[in-house]
Each structure stands twice: as structure tokens, then as C-alpha cells.
Amino acid sequence: MSAAPPDPVQSISDAIVSRGLREPAIFLLELCKPLMGCMREVYTVSEPLTTSLAGSERALTVRELLSSNSAVEQLILCLERSRDRDSEGAS
């Protein structure tokens, strides 16, 4: 039996948290939710830069994530759950 493929939303969330960017990411994602259609277009233009910086696989994952409002909401929730777990652990 093979393992299930990693959840791309969780993978991106983990990468954000490991870089210490959880709070800015939540802020920017919440701020950009009404503009997601425009953000998709901006990403299409900047995709070559993203691909060179993050690699083609991660760039594809980001493009797929930005193409879905529900996936963006999932990412925000995942980041918030991570924050909540960290604050519970600190208590």
C-alpha cells in the first residue's frame, strides 16, 4: 500500500511556518481574498520568477492554490490552527 500524496495546502503552510512568516501570510491572504481574481493574473505574469525561485513543482502548487478560493481559505485555516497549537503549547 502506498502512502497518500502530501496535502499541498499543508505543505505550503508548513513552509510558511518554518520560515516564520505565519502572521504576515495570514494578514496578506485575508487582505487579498477579495482580489484573488487579480492575484491569479499577477501570478501568471510572475510565474517564471516564482519557478526560478521556488522550483517548478512548488510553483505549480502555488498556481493551483491561487486558482481556488476554497484552497486559499483552507490555507488560512491551516495557518490559524498552527498558530493556535503553538499558543496552546506555550501556555
N, CA and C of each residue as an Amber inpcrd file, in Angstrom:
protein
   273
   0.8420000  -1.1740000   0.0000000   0.0000000   0.0000000   0.0000000
   0.8880000   1.2380000   0.0000000   0.6520000   2.1760000  -0.9270000
   1.4740000   3.3780000  -0.9870000   0.8610000   4.4640000  -0.1090000
   1.7340000   5.3610000   0.3450000   1.2870000   6.4650000   1.1840000
   0.5490000   7.4810000   0.3340000  -0.3910000   8.1620000   0.9530000
  -1.1400000   9.2020000   0.2520000  -0.2050000  10.3590000  -0.0710000
  -0.4140000  11.0270000  -1.2010000   0.4420000  12.1700000  -1.5300000
   0.2410000  13.2770000  -0.5030000   1.2800000  14.0670000  -0.2540000
   1.1470000  15.1240000   0.7490000   0.1220000  16.1650000   0.3040000
  -0.5890000  16.6890000   1.2780000  -1.5850000  17.7270000   1.0220000
  -0.8500000  19.0110000   0.6400000  -1.1130000  19.5690000  -0.5520000
  -0.3780000  20.7610000  -0.9740000  -0.6260000  21.9610000  -0.0660000
  -1.8320000  22.0940000   0.4590000  -2.1230000  23.2110000   1.3600000
  -1.3010000  23.0700000   2.6350000  -1.2400000  21.8670000   3.1860000
  -0.4540000  21.6360000   4.3940000   1.0280000  21.8530000   4.1190000
   1.4840000  21.4270000   2.9680000   2.8840000  21.5910000   2.5860000
   3.2660000  23.0700000   2.5170000   2.4190000  23.8700000   1.8900000
   2.6940000  25.3070000   1.8020000   2.5990000  25.9460000   3.1750000
   1.6290000  25.5390000   3.9700000   1.5010000  26.0550000   5.3270000
   2.7560000  25.7530000   6.1450000   3.2380000  24.5220000   6.0560000
   4.4500000  24.1460000   6.7850000   5.6440000  24.9820000   6.3450000
   5.7540000  25.2400000   5.0400000   6.8630000  26.0500000   4.5280000
   6.7750000  27.4870000   5.0510000   5.5700000  28.0220000   5.0920000
   5.3770000  29.3830000   5.6100000   5.7500000  29.4470000   7.0820000
   5.2620000  28.4890000   7.8620000   5.5220000  28.4690000   9.3050000
   7.0110000  28.2820000   9.5800000   7.6650000  27.3930000   8.8330000
   9.0920000  27.1330000   9.0730000   9.9450000  28.3650000   8.7950000
   9.4600000  29.2680000   7.9720000  10.2040000  30.4940000   7.6700000
   9.8200000  31.6450000   8.6050000   8.9150000  31.3790000   9.5390000
   8.4980000  32.4030000  10.4910000   7.6030000  33.4710000   9.8750000
   6.8750000  33.1100000   8.8260000   6.0490000  34.0800000   8.1150000
   4.5540000  33.8360000   8.2850000   4.1680000  33.1170000   9.3310000
   2.7570000  32.7630000   9.5110000   1.8690000  34.0010000   9.6190000
   2.1810000  34.9200000  10.5100000   1.3160000  36.0860000  10.7150000
   1.2590000  36.9830000   9.4830000   2.4030000  37.3140000   8.8460000
   2.2910000  38.1080000   7.6140000   1.5070000  37.3840000   6.5190000
   1.6470000  36.0770000   6.4260000   0.9230000  35.3220000   5.3980000
  -0.5810000  35.3670000   5.6520000  -0.9910000  35.1710000   6.9080000
  -2.4240000  35.2400000   7.2360000  -2.9580000  36.6290000   6.8900000
  -2.2220000  37.6510000   7.2920000  -2.6340000  39.0270000   7.0220000
  -2.7900000  39.2700000   5.5220000  -1.7720000  38.8920000   4.7470000
  -1.8240000  39.1360000   3.3030000  -2.9030000  38.3080000   2.6140000
  -3.0640000  37.0600000   3.0270000  -4.1020000  36.2340000   2.4110000
  -5.4990000  36.7910000   2.7080000  -5.7220000  37.2120000   3.9460000
  -7.0220000  37.8090000   4.2930000  -7.2430000  39.1060000   3.5180000
  -6.1810000  39.8890000   3.4000000  -6.2650000  41.1590000   2.6920000
  -6.5600000  40.9580000   1.2070000  -6.0030000  39.9100000   0.6440000
  -6.1120000  39.6770000  -0.8020000  -7.3160000  38.8440000  -1.2060000
  -8.0550000  38.2750000  -0.2520000  -9.2010000  37.4280000  -0.6230000
 -10.1480000  38.0960000  -1.6130000 -10.5190000  39.3680000  -1.4130000
 -11.4280000  39.9730000  -2.3860000 -10.7860000  40.1890000  -3.7640000
  -9.4630000  40.1430000  -3.8170000  -8.7520000  40.4210000  -5.0630000
  -8.1600000  39.1700000  -5.6940000  -8.6200000  37.9900000  -5.3040000
  -7.9990000  36.7560000  -5.7690000  -8.0060000  36.6120000  -7.2860000
  -9.0370000  37.0870000  -7.9640000  -9.0480000  37.0200000  -9.4200000
  -7.8780000  37.7810000 -10.0190000  -7.6280000  38.9850000  -9.4940000
  -6.4850000  39.7800000  -9.9630000  -5.1680000  39.1250000  -9.5760000
  -5.1230000  38.5550000  -8.3750000  -3.8880000  37.9140000  -7.9160000
  -3.5170000  36.7510000  -8.8250000  -4.4970000  36.0250000  -9.3100000
  -4.2200000  34.9190000 -10.2350000  -3.5540000  35.4420000 -11.5010000
  -4.0360000  36.5870000 -11.9820000  -3.4570000  37.1700000 -13.1920000
  -2.0360000  37.6610000 -12.9340000  -1.8160000  38.2860000 -11.7940000
  -0.4710000  38.7420000 -11.4340000   0.4650000  37.5420000 -11.3290000
  -0.0110000  36.4710000 -10.7340000   0.8280000  35.2790000 -10.6110000
   1.1790000  34.7130000 -11.9820000   0.2450000  34.7380000 -12.9050000
   0.5140000  34.2240000 -14.2470000   1.6800000  34.9770000 -14.8800000
   1.7230000  36.2810000 -14.6800000   2.8070000  37.0940000 -15.2250000
   4.1210000  36.8120000 -14.4960000   4.0510000  36.6080000 -13.1770000
   5.2750000  36.4290000 -12.3900000   5.6810000  34.9620000 -12.2420000
   4.9830000  34.0500000 -12.8960000   5.2750000  32.6300000 -12.7380000
   6.7160000  32.2560000 -13.0940000   7.3220000  32.8060000 -14.1330000
   8.7180000  32.4470000 -14.4050000   9.6570000  32.7840000 -13.2420000
   9.4340000  33.9170000 -12.6000000  10.2540000  34.2870000 -11.4490000
  10.0090000  33.3270000 -10.2910000   8.7550000  33.0270000 -10.0300000
   8.4130000  32.0980000  -8.9510000   9.0130000  30.7190000  -9.2180000
   8.9570000  30.2860000 -10.4560000   9.5090000  28.9820000 -10.8110000
  11.0130000  28.9570000 -10.5780000  11.7000000  30.0340000 -10.9390000
  13.1490000  30.0530000 -10.7450000  13.5250000  30.1270000  -9.2670000
  12.6880000  30.7460000  -8.4500000  12.9870000  30.8700000  -7.0200000
  12.5600000  29.6510000  -6.2100000  11.3930000  29.0990000  -6.5420000
  10.8280000  28.0390000  -5.7050000  10.8730000  26.6640000  -6.3570000
  11.1770000  26.5980000  -7.6300000  11.1590000  25.3200000  -8.3220000
   9.8270000  25.1080000  -9.0140000   9.8420000  24.3190000 -10.0570000
   8.6420000  24.1690000 -10.8790000   7.5100000  23.4580000 -10.1390000
   7.8400000  22.4750000  -9.3110000   6.7830000  21.7480000  -8.6010000
   6.0530000  22.6500000  -7.6150000   6.8050000  23.4220000  -6.8220000
   6.1680000  24.3180000  -5.8490000   5.4260000  25.4420000  -6.5640000
   5.9630000  25.9460000  -7.6820000   5.2790000  26.9990000  -8.4380000
   3.9360000  26.4920000  -8.9540000   3.9010000  25.2510000  -9.4200000
   2.6470000  24.6600000  -9.8830000   1.6530000  24.5450000  -8.7350000
   2.1390000  24.1480000  -7.5600000   1.2700000  24.0320000  -6.3880000
   0.6910000  25.3840000  -6.0150000   1.5150000  26.4200000  -6.0390000
   1.0340000  27.7630000  -5.7040000  -0.0040000  28.2160000  -6.7190000
   0.2330000  27.9560000  -7.9970000  -0.7350000  28.3470000  -9.0270000
  -2.0730000  27.6480000  -8.7940000  -2.0260000  26.3610000  -8.4890000
  -3.2630000  25.6200000  -8.2310000  -3.9760000  26.1560000  -7.0000000
  -3.1990000  26.4880000  -5.9750000  -3.7820000  27.0260000  -4.7490000
  -4.4810000  28.3500000  -5.0220000  -3.8270000  29.2290000  -5.7680000
  -4.4100000  30.5360000  -6.0360000  -5.6090000  30.4670000  -6.9720000
  -5.7640000  29.3570000  -7.6690000  -6.8930000  29.2420000  -8.5900000
  -8.1860000  28.8640000  -7.8780000  -8.1110000  28.6040000  -6.5920000
  -9.2920000  28.1600000  -5.8530000  -9.4830000  28.9880000  -4.5920000
 -10.6070000  29.6840000  -4.5140000 -10.9070000  30.4600000  -3.3060000
 -10.9870000  29.5550000  -2.0840000 -11.5290000  28.3550000  -2.2510000
 -11.6410000  27.4510000  -1.1040000 -10.2610000  26.9800000  -0.6440000
  -9.3200000  26.8010000  -1.5680000  -7.9710000  26.3900000  -1.1790000
  -7.2690000  27.5110000  -0.4120000  -7.4870000  28.7530000  -0.8090000
  -6.9080000  29.8890000  -0.0840000  -7.4860000  29.9280000   1.3260000
  -8.7890000  29.7110000   1.4260000  -9.4200000  29.6870000   2.7530000
  -8.8690000  28.5360000   3.5870000  -8.6480000  27.3830000   2.9640000
  -8.0510000  26.2520000   3.6740000  -6.6570000  26.6020000   4.1900000
  -5.8710000  27.2980000   3.3810000  -4.5280000  27.6860000   3.7990000
  -4.5830000  28.6230000   4.9990000  -5.4850000  29.5830000   4.9580000
  -5.6420000  30.4940000   6.0930000  -6.0120000  29.7100000   7.3460000
  -6.9730000  28.8010000   7.2320000  -7.3900000  27.9990000   8.3900000
  -6.2550000  27.1310000   8.9050000  -5.4820000  26.5610000   8.0000000
  -4.3540000  25.7220000   8.3860000  -3.3120000  26.5450000   9.1560000
  -3.0290000  27.7480000   8.6760000  -2.0850000  28.6300000   9.3580000
  -2.6170000  29.0470000  10.7300000  -3.9120000  29.3240000  10.8160000
  -4.5030000  29.7030000  12.1010000  -4.4890000  28.5450000  13.0920000
  -4.7510000  27.3240000  12.6080000  -4.6800000  26.1540000  13.5070000
  -3.2630000  25.9610000  14.0190000  -2.2880000  26.1820000  13.1680000
  -0.8920000  26.0740000  13.5850000  -0.5740000  27.1000000  14.6690000
  -1.0680000  28.3100000  14.4830000  -0.8580000  29.3670000  15.4780000
  -1.5100000  28.9760000  16.7900000  -2.7350000  28.4350000  16.7210000
  -3.4500000  28.0420000  17.9350000  -2.7110000  26.9250000  18.6670000
  -2.1880000  25.9450000  17.9100000  -1.4150000  24.8550000  18.5390000
  -0.1660000  25.3900000  19.2170000   0.5030000  26.3380000  18.5680000
   1.7070000  26.9030000  19.1650000   1.4000000  27.6960000  20.4180000
   0.2790000  28.4310000  20.4190000  -0.0630000  29.2190000  21.5980000
  -0.5290000  28.3110000  22.7500000  -1.1740000  27.1830000  22.4240000
  -1.5550000  26.2300000  23.4770000  -0.3270000  25.5740000  24.0800000
   0.6560000  25.2820000  23.2470000   1.8850000  24.6570000  23.7150000
   2.7110000  25.5890000  24.5800000   2.5880000  26.9000000  24.3600000
   3.3420000  27.8820000  25.1240000   2.6960000  28.1530000  26.4760000
   1.4240000  27.8060000  26.6120000   0.6900000  28.0840000  27.8620000
   1.0810000  27.1140000  28.9550000
